[in-house]
Amino acid sequence: MATLEEFRQQYPAYAGRSDGELADAIYGRFYADRISREEFNSKIGFNPSQVDDRASWERLPKPRTTLQGIEQGIADPIVGATQLGAHMFASPQTAAAVDRVVASREAGIQASRPDIIGIETKQLPGDPAASHIPVNQGKGVDLPRMGGNVIGTAPAIPLGAVAGGAVSAAAMPVTSEGDFWRKKLTDTAIGTAGAIGTRVVGGALSPTLQPGARELLDEKVRLTPGGMFGGAVQTAESKATSIPGTGSAITAGQRRSIEDFNRTTINKALEPIKGTLPKDIAAGYDSVANAADQISAAYQRVLPKISLAPDQELLDGIGAINRQLSLMPEGQKRQFLGILNDRVAARLQTGTLDGETLQQVRSELRNFSRQYMGAPDPAQRQLGDAVRALDMTLGEAAARQNPKLAGELRAVDQAYAMLVRIENAAGRRATSGGVFTPGDMLSSIRAADPTTRHRGFARGDALMQERASTGQQVIGNTYPDSGTTGRFMQATPQGLLTGLATLPGALPYTGAGQWLMRHWATPSLPREAAGEALKFLAPTGGAAGVTGLLPYRGEQ
């Protein structure tokens, strides 16, 4: 039987272990069931009463740096892959030899870890007073090495949390004796669970929402879970509306989503004039009327200051449109000249137009343009283009002649154009109380699209179309009534019991629940960054998890 010193010479990685630690480990692993402890101590030359931990400390390797710990973690997958290859393709003797090298490496790593070195006060032989000596405490998570594991197993990231976690964990070396394959399977299971757990934590910190949901949440639209996440959640939510009690809560949550969409859409229309709806005005007729009043007031502030004179540049612009009439059929040419003479020229003959008259003229021209450009007859659409060009010529002249007010007038015109689409959407269904759905908005936007054959809408470029499309995808096109009484009257006793059992699932659909869900789903920048990092690095969490649990699995 080798003495302790001979054992250290044979296995240099154990040089950092004190005599007591090394003797305890050898006896417990190999001789406890064969000889007594006294006999064992005698054979290896160990006298417990003469242990000097200071001498053992002098033999400890120099504590590693953090960078060295990271390097050890980066090397782990290489070592583990080599060990795995030996067990798969080499002889048992070669595999056993590789295992010994891996175990020796692991012992050296643990002996050099500064994070598990502490200070212990004890009475040493021959000392009259207690001494303070360093001792290896033997426990602790190796954070630098785990960081290196993340770097070393980064190639597994494209595989996703489950497959990547399993692969990264399988690449970690088995550092203790025993059934290699059993330990490898255990490590793989631990790593897969760790990767999934990392992904779940990342998702909790920074939820993955369906496209468009974050935009609406940032505008304080209260969404349902189905609206936030879409897909299977949205499908299940739709089916659950038939459950007594819970279904009514879901319906109420969906109504709040639609109503919040209404308010934020109207506020979007008021943005150019720096307006907003009062907080106490609910979605529906009152909110639309309030927006109209604000825009009307904005016009009243700017129109009295606006004027339009028939200067030469304006007349040249109208003349250029007239010259293009040669390409238009005779009937449509006469229609255009009639509009030009009755709506524009007759008023300009009186001299300068005031702002209100100019606005009236332009409003009439826009109505004609929309009507003709939506016609199936190509000649009528050509007429619509000409009327639109006339309107734009008047607008450009007004901006040129009133440069200080041009921006303000343009902002009110933009707000009014959006209001027109909102008013049409709010009036599409007689029983909605003026509340409109995203689908109502899309229909209104298409009807108001001034481009030929609604090309702007077909390309997705029409005014407010992107917002309405987002609402359609996230919220849907239904403004449900509560239906509470009907559901309970039609419910069977079994259905009522089901409803009572599922009532906890209704909490996210309450007003407070939707408020909390919105705040959870719109994280602060630090929380979002942490969550996205965890989700991205989740596959590497398998390897880091195996290393992190080493001290608690009896393998350190």
C-alpha positions in Angstrom: 0.0 0.0 0.0 1.5 3.4 -1.0 2.1 6.1 1.5 0.5 9.4 1.2 3.6 11.0 -0.3 3.9 8.1 -2.8 0.3 8.6 -3.7 0.9 12.3 -4.3 3.8 11.6 -6.5 1.8 9.2 -8.5 -1.2 11.6 -8.7 0.2 15.1 -8.6 -3.3 16.6 -8.9 -3.9 15.6 -5.3 -0.9 17.5 -4.0 -3.2 20.2 -2.7 -5.1 17.9 -0.3 -4.1 17.9 3.3 -3.0 14.6 4.8 -6.2 14.3 6.7 -8.4 14.9 3.7 -6.4 12.6 1.5 -6.3 9.8 4.0 -10.1 10.1 4.6 -10.8 10.0 0.9 -8.6 6.9 0.2 -9.9 5.0 3.1 -13.5 5.7 2.5 -13.4 4.8 -1.1 -11.1 1.7 -1.2 -10.5 0.3 2.3 -13.4 1.0 4.7 -14.8 -2.5 4.3 -11.5 -4.3 4.3 -9.3 -3.1 7.2 -9.6 -1.0 10.3 -8.8 2.7 10.2 -5.9 2.3 12.6 -4.3 -0.4 10.4 -4.8 1.8 7.3 -3.3 4.8 9.0 -0.3 2.8 10.0 0.3 1.4 6.5 0.2 4.7 4.8 2.3 6.5 7.4 -0.5 8.8 8.6 -0.6 10.0 12.3 -3.8 12.0 12.9 -2.3 13.5 16.1 0.6 15.1 14.2 -1.3 16.7 11.3 0.0 20.1 10.4 -2.5 21.8 8.1 0.0 24.6 7.4 2.3 22.1 5.7 -0.6 20.9 3.6 -1.4 24.5 2.7 2.1 25.0 1.5 1.6 22.2 -1.0 -1.6 23.7 -2.4 -1.3 24.9 -6.0 -1.4 28.7 -6.5 -5.0 29.8 -6.7 -6.1 30.4 -10.2 -7.4 33.7 -11.7 -10.9 34.3 -13.0 -9.6 34.2 -16.5 -8.0 30.8 -15.9 -11.4 29.6 -14.6 -13.1 30.8 -17.7 -10.4 29.0 -19.8 -11.0 25.8 -17.9 -14.7 26.1 -18.7 -14.1 26.7 -22.4 -11.9 23.5 -22.4 -14.5 21.3 -20.7 -16.4 20.5 -23.9 -13.2 19.5 -25.7 -12.2 17.3 -22.8 -15.7 15.8 -22.6 -15.9 15.1 -26.3 -12.5 13.4 -26.2 -13.6 11.3 -23.2 -16.9 10.4 -25.0 -15.1 9.5 -28.1 -12.8 7.2 -26.1 -15.7 5.4 -24.6 -17.5 5.0 -27.9 -14.6 4.0 -30.2 -11.5 3.0 -28.2 -10.7 0.0 -26.0 -11.9 -0.2 -22.4 -8.3 0.2 -21.3 -7.9 3.4 -23.3 -11.2 4.7 -22.0 -10.2 4.0 -18.4 -6.9 5.8 -19.0 -8.7 8.8 -20.3 -11.0 8.8 -17.3 -8.0 8.9 -15.0 -6.6 11.9 -16.8 -10.0 13.6 -16.6 -10.3 12.9 -12.9 -6.7 14.1 -12.3 -7.5 17.3 -14.2 -10.7 17.8 -12.2 -8.8 17.4 -8.9 -6.4 20.0 -10.0 -9.1 22.4 -11.0 -10.9 22.0 -7.6 -7.6 22.4 -5.7 -6.9 25.7 -7.4 -10.3 27.3 -6.9 -10.0 30.5 -4.7 -13.7 30.7 -4.2 -13.8 27.7 -1.9 -10.7 28.6 0.2 -11.6 29.9 3.6 -9.9 30.7 6.9 -10.2 28.4 9.9 -8.9 29.0 13.4 -7.6 25.8 15.1 -5.0 24.7 17.6 -2.0 23.1 15.8 0.4 20.6 17.4 3.3 22.4 19.0 1.7 25.9 18.9 0.9 27.5 22.3 -1.9 29.5 20.8 -4.6 29.1 18.1 -3.4 29.7 14.5 -5.4 31.1 11.5 -4.7 28.9 8.5 -6.3 28.6 5.1 -8.4 25.5 4.5 -10.3 24.1 1.5 -14.0 24.3 2.3 -14.9 22.0 -0.5 -18.2 23.5 -1.7 -19.2 26.4 -3.9 -20.5 27.1 -7.5 -17.7 27.7 -9.9 -19.0 30.8 -11.7 -15.9 31.5 -13.9 -15.9 28.0 -15.1 -19.6 28.0 -15.8 -19.1 31.2 -17.9 -16.4 29.4 -19.9 -18.9 26.5 -20.4 -21.3 29.0 -22.0 -18.6 30.2 -24.4 -17.4 26.7 -25.1 -20.8 25.3 -26.0 -22.0 28.3 -28.0 -22.1 26.3 -31.2 -25.1 24.5 -29.7 -27.2 27.7 -29.6 -28.8 27.2 -33.1 -30.2 23.8 -31.9 -32.6 25.4 -29.5 -33.1 24.9 -25.8 -34.0 21.2 -25.7 -31.6 19.8 -28.3 -28.9 22.3 -27.6 -29.1 21.8 -23.8 -28.8 18.0 -24.3 -25.8 18.3 -26.6 -24.0 20.8 -24.5 -24.5 18.7 -21.4 -23.4 15.6 -23.1 -20.2 17.3 -24.1 -19.2 17.8 -20.4 -16.6 15.4 -19.0 -17.5 12.8 -16.4 -15.2 13.6 -13.6 -15.8 10.7 -11.1 -15.6 7.0 -11.0 -18.5 4.7 -11.7 -20.8 3.8 -14.6 -19.7 6.2 -17.3 -22.9 5.9 -19.4 -25.2 6.2 -16.5 -23.4 9.4 -15.4 -23.5 10.7 -19.0 -27.2 10.1 -19.3 -27.7 11.8 -15.9 -25.7 14.8 -17.0 -27.6 15.0 -20.3 -30.9 15.0 -18.4 -29.7 17.6 -16.0 -28.4 19.8 -18.8 -31.7 19.5 -20.8 -33.7 20.5 -17.7 -31.3 23.3 -17.0 -31.6 24.6 -20.6 -35.3 24.5 -20.5 -35.3 26.2 -17.1 -33.1 28.9 -18.4 -35.4 29.4 -21.4 -38.4 29.6 -19.1 -36.8 32.2 -16.8 -35.8 34.2 -19.9 -39.3 34.1 -21.2 -40.7 35.2 -17.8 -38.3 38.2 -17.8 -39.0 39.1 -21.4 -42.1 37.4 -22.9 -42.1 36.5 -26.5 -45.3 38.1 -28.0 -46.9 37.8 -31.3 -46.0 40.5 -33.9 -47.7 43.8 -33.3 -48.7 43.0 -29.7 -45.8 45.0 -28.1 -46.7 48.0 -30.2 -50.3 48.0 -28.9 -49.2 47.3 -25.3 -46.7 50.2 -25.4 -49.7 52.4 -26.2 -51.5 51.1 -23.1 -53.9 48.8 -24.9 -55.0 46.1 -22.5 -54.7 42.9 -24.4 -55.9 39.4 -23.5 -53.4 36.5 -23.3 -54.6 35.4 -26.7 -54.0 38.8 -28.1 -50.5 38.9 -26.6 -49.3 35.5 -27.6 -51.5 34.5 -30.5 -51.4 31.0 -32.0 -52.6 28.2 -29.8 -53.3 30.6 -26.9 -55.6 32.7 -29.0 -57.4 29.6 -30.3 -57.9 28.2 -26.8 -59.1 31.6 -25.6 -61.7 31.8 -28.4 -63.1 28.3 -27.5 -63.1 29.1 -23.8 -65.6 31.9 -24.3 -68.4 29.2 -24.1 -67.5 28.3 -20.5 -69.9 29.8 -18.0 -68.3 32.5 -15.9 -64.9 32.2 -17.4 -66.3 32.9 -20.9 -67.9 36.1 -19.7 -64.6 37.3 -18.2 -62.8 36.6 -21.5 -65.5 38.5 -23.4 -65.2 41.4 -21.1 -61.4 41.4 -21.6 -61.8 41.3 -25.4 -64.2 44.3 -25.1 -61.6 46.3 -23.2 -59.0 45.5 -25.9 -61.3 46.8 -28.6 -62.2 49.9 -26.6 -58.6 50.7 -25.8 -57.8 50.3 -29.5 -60.5 52.8 -30.3 -59.1 55.4 -27.8 -55.5 55.0 -28.9 -56.5 55.1 -32.6 -58.4 58.4 -32.0 -55.4 59.8 -30.0 -53.2 58.8 -32.9 -55.4 61.0 -35.2 -55.1 63.9 -32.7 -51.3 63.7 -32.5 -50.6 66.1 -35.4 -52.5 68.9 -33.5 -51.1 67.8 -30.1 -54.5 66.7 -28.9 -55.7 63.8 -26.8 -59.0 62.4 -25.5 -60.0 63.2 -21.9 -59.5 60.2 -19.7 -63.2 60.2 -18.7 -64.6 59.8 -22.2 -65.3 56.2 -23.1 -64.9 54.7 -26.6 -67.9 55.2 -28.9 -69.9 58.2 -30.1 -68.6 60.6 -27.5 -64.9 59.9 -28.2 -65.4 60.4 -31.9 -67.4 63.6 -31.4 -64.7 64.9 -29.0 -62.0 64.3 -31.6 -64.1 66.1 -34.3 -64.5 69.1 -31.9 -60.8 69.3 -31.3 -59.9 69.2 -35.0 -62.6 71.7 -35.8 -61.2 74.0 -33.1 -57.7 73.6 -34.7 -59.1 74.6 -38.1 -60.7 77.7 -36.5 -57.3 78.7 -35.1 -55.5 78.5 -38.4 -58.1 79.1 -41.2 -58.8 82.8 -40.4 -55.1 83.5 -40.9 -55.0 81.7 -44.3 -55.7 83.3 -47.7 -55.3 82.2 -51.3 -54.8 84.7 -54.2 -55.0 83.7 -57.9 -51.3 84.5 -58.6 -49.5 83.5 -61.8 -47.9 80.4 -60.4 -51.3 79.1 -59.3 -52.8 79.9 -62.7 -49.9 78.2 -64.5 -50.5 75.0 -62.4 -54.2 74.9 -63.3 -53.2 75.5 -67.0 -50.9 72.5 -66.9 -53.7 70.3 -65.8 -56.0 71.7 -68.5 -53.4 70.8 -71.2 -53.5 67.2 -70.1 -57.2 67.0 -70.8 -56.5 66.1 -74.4 -55.8 62.6 -73.2 -59.2 62.3 -71.5 -62.4 61.2 -73.2 -64.7 64.1 -74.2 -67.4 63.3 -71.5 -64.9 63.2 -68.7 -63.2 66.4 -70.0 -66.5 68.3 -69.8 -67.1 66.9 -66.3 -63.7 68.2 -65.2 -64.2 71.6 -66.7 -67.5 71.9 -65.0 -65.9 71.2 -61.6 -63.1 73.6 -62.3 -65.4 76.4 -63.3 -68.1 75.9 -60.7 -66.0 75.0 -57.7 -62.8 76.9 -58.3 -62.8 79.5 -61.0 -66.1 81.1 -59.9 -64.8 81.6 -56.4 -61.4 82.9 -57.5 -63.1 85.5 -59.7 -64.1 87.3 -56.6 -60.5 87.8 -55.7 -58.6 86.3 -52.7 -60.2 83.3 -51.0 -60.3 83.2 -47.2 -59.2 80.1 -45.3 -62.7 78.7 -44.7 -63.7 79.1 -48.3 -60.5 77.5 -49.4 -61.1 74.6 -47.1 -64.6 74.1 -48.4 -63.4 74.1 -52.0 -60.7 71.5 -51.2 -63.1 69.3 -49.3 -65.5 69.3 -52.3 -62.6 68.4 -54.7 -61.5 65.5 -52.4 -65.0 64.1 -52.3 -65.2 64.2 -56.2 -61.7 62.6 -56.5 -62.5 59.7 -54.1 -65.8 59.1 -55.9 -64.3 59.0 -59.4 -61.1 57.1 -58.5 -63.1 54.3 -57.0 -65.2 53.8 -60.1 -64.7 50.7 -62.3 -64.6 52.8 -65.5 -61.0 53.7 -66.4 -62.1 57.1 -67.9 -63.8 58.0 -64.5 -60.6 57.1 -62.7 -58.7 59.3 -65.0 -61.1 62.1 -64.2 -60.5 61.4 -60.5 -56.7 61.8 -61.0 -57.2 65.2 -62.6 -59.5 66.4 -59.8 -57.0 65.2 -57.3 -54.2 67.1 -59.1 -56.3 70.2 -59.0 -56.7 69.9 -55.2 -53.0 69.4 -54.7 -52.3 72.5 -56.8 -54.5 74.6 -54.6 -52.8 73.1 -51.5 -49.3 73.8 -52.8 -50.3 77.4 -53.6 -51.8 78.0 -50.1 -48.6 76.7 -48.5 -46.4 78.9 -50.8 -48.5 82.0 -50.1 -48.7 81.3 -46.3 -45.3 79.8 -45.4 -45.5 80.5 -41.7 -48.9 78.7 -41.4 -48.2 75.9 -43.9 -46.9 73.4 -41.3 -49.8 74.1 -39.0 -52.4 73.7 -41.8 -50.8 70.5 -43.0 -51.0 69.1 -39.5 -54.7 69.9 -39.1 -55.3 68.4 -42.6 -53.5 65.2 -41.6 -55.6 64.9 -38.4 -58.8 65.5 -40.4 -57.9 62.9 -42.9 -57.5 60.3 -40.2 -60.7 61.4 -38.5 -62.6 60.8 -41.7 -61.5 57.2 -41.7 -62.4 56.8 -38.0 -65.8 58.4 -38.4 -66.6 56.1 -41.3 -65.4 53.1 -39.3 -67.5 54.1 -36.3 -70.6 54.4 -38.4 -70.3 51.0 -40.2 -72.4 49.1 -37.7 -75.7 50.5 -36.3 -75.6 48.6 -33.0 -72.0 49.2 -32.0 -72.6 52.5 -30.2 -69.8 54.1 -32.3 -67.2 51.5 -31.2 -65.2 50.2 -34.2 -63.2 47.1 -34.7 -59.9 46.9 -36.6 -61.8 45.3 -39.4 -64.1 48.3 -39.5 -61.1 50.5 -39.8 -59.6 48.5 -42.6 -62.8 48.7 -44.6 -63.0 52.4 -44.0 -59.4 53.0 -45.0 -59.8 51.1 -48.2 -62.9 53.1 -49.1 -61.1 56.3 -48.4 -57.9 55.4 -50.3 -57.6 58.1 -53.0 -55.2 56.1 -55.3 -56.4 54.5 -58.5 -58.0 51.1 -58.0 -57.0 51.4 -54.3 -53.4 50.7 -55.2 -52.1 52.3 -51.9 -54.3 49.9 -49.9 -53.2 46.9 -52.1 -49.6 47.8 -51.3 -50.3 48.3 -47.6 -49.4 52.0 -47.8 -52.8 53.6 -47.2 -53.2 56.1 -44.4 -53.5 54.3 -41.0 -53.5 50.9 -42.7 -50.5 49.5 -40.8 -52.1 50.3 -37.5 -55.5 48.8 -38.4 -53.8 45.7 -39.8 -51.9 45.3 -36.5 -55.1 45.6 -34.6 -56.8 43.0 -36.8 -54.0 40.5 -36.3 -53.7 41.0 -32.5 -57.3 41.8 -31.4 -59.5 40.5 -34.2 -62.7 41.8 -35.8 -65.3 41.1 -33.2 -66.8 43.4 -30.6 -68.6 40.9 -28.4 -71.5 41.6 -26.0 -71.1 40.3 -22.5 -73.6 37.4 -23.0 -73.3 36.6 -19.3 -77.0 36.0 -18.6 -77.5 33.9 -21.7 -74.6 31.7 -20.9 -75.7 31.0 -17.4 -79.3 30.4 -18.5 -78.2 27.9 -21.1 -75.6 26.3 -18.9 -76.2 22.8 -17.6 -75.3 21.9 -14.0 -72.2 20.1 -15.3 -71.3 23.3 -17.3 -71.7 25.4 -14.2 -69.4 23.2 -12.3 -66.9 23.4 -15.1 -67.2 27.2 -15.0 -66.6 27.3 -11.3 -63.5 25.1 -11.6 -62.1 27.3 -14.4 -62.8 30.7 -12.7 -59.1 31.1 -11.6 -58.3 31.1 -15.3 -60.4 34.2 -15.7 -58.1 36.4 -13.6 -55.9 37.6 -16.5 -59.1 38.9 -18.2 -60.2 41.1 -15.3 -59.4 44.8 -15.5 -56.7 44.5 -12.9 -55.4 41.3 -14.5 -55.0 42.9 -17.9 -53.3 45.8 -16.3 -50.8 43.5 -14.6 -50.3 41.5 -17.8 -49.5 44.6 -19.7 -46.9 45.7 -17.3 -45.4 42.2 -17.2 -45.3 42.0 -21.0 -43.6 45.4 -21.4 -40.4 45.0 -19.4 -37.9 47.7 -18.6 -34.8 47.7 -20.8 -32.5 45.9 -18.2 -35.1 43.2 -17.6 -35.7 42.8 -21.3 -32.0 42.6 -22.0 -31.5 40.0 -19.3 -34.5 37.9 -20.5 -33.4 38.0 -24.2 -29.8 37.0 -23.2 -31.1 34.0 -21.2 -33.4 32.9 -24.0 -30.5 33.2 -26.5 -28.0 31.4 -24.3 -30.4 28.8 -23.0 -28.9 25.9 -25.0 -25.5 26.5 -23.2 -27.3 26.3 -19.9 -27.0 22.5 -20.1 -23.3 22.6 -19.8 -23.2 25.3 -17.1 -25.8 23.4 -15.1 -23.7 20.2 -15.0 -20.7 22.2 -13.8 -22.8 24.2 -11.3 -24.2 21.0 -9.7 -20.8 19.2 -9.3 -20.3 20.3 -5.7 -23.7 19.0 -4.7 -23.5 15.6 -6.5 -20.5 14.2 -4.6 -18.3 14.5 -7.7 -16.1 17.4 -6.6 
